[in-house]
Amino acid sequence: MSVPVNQRSHGKLEACVKSRDLACYTLQITKNKKVFAEEYQSAITDKIISTALNIHCYAWTANNILVNDYTTMQERLSYQRQAIVQCNILLSLIDIAKPLFHLSSKKVIFWGKSTIETRNLLRAWRKADYDRYSPKYKRV
């Protein structure tokens, strides 16, 4: 018997894959110099790219931390939190980019939705890790 889509759990791998896809999409759309004008490159475009890459790098790093004590648990949760914070920053930058670069609503909606989906997967993963590890590795 299969599990309905809305009742399936989301694992860390899905969060990492989604963050990678978000970074790739961001790189693809920001390379268009006709839309993302060079005069704003250092002011906002570079920040958008850096933030999208940070989301994936923080998620990737968190995924590669083997939790075996309180310190490693805190480190992993911290990287997950940083990825979530970077999602919020990216949403803010997208909000600024929309009028500045005259981005279509369709593009902004897709980009924003992808960022929110990534953030939600990261939040779910972080909560699952917290619920899993916090009873086992209490602060000494």
Secondary structure as GFF3:
##gff-version 3
##sequence-region A 1 140
A	DSSP	three_ten_helix	5	7	.	.	.	ID=ss1
A	DSSP	alpha_helix	12	30	.	.	.	ID=ss2
A	DSSP	three_ten_helix	38	40	.	.	.	ID=ss3
A	DSSP	pi_helix	41	45	.	.	.	ID=ss4
A	DSSP	alpha_helix	46	63	.	.	.	ID=ss5
A	DSSP	alpha_helix	70	100	.	.	.	ID=ss6
A	DSSP	alpha_helix	105	133	.	.	.	ID=ss7
###
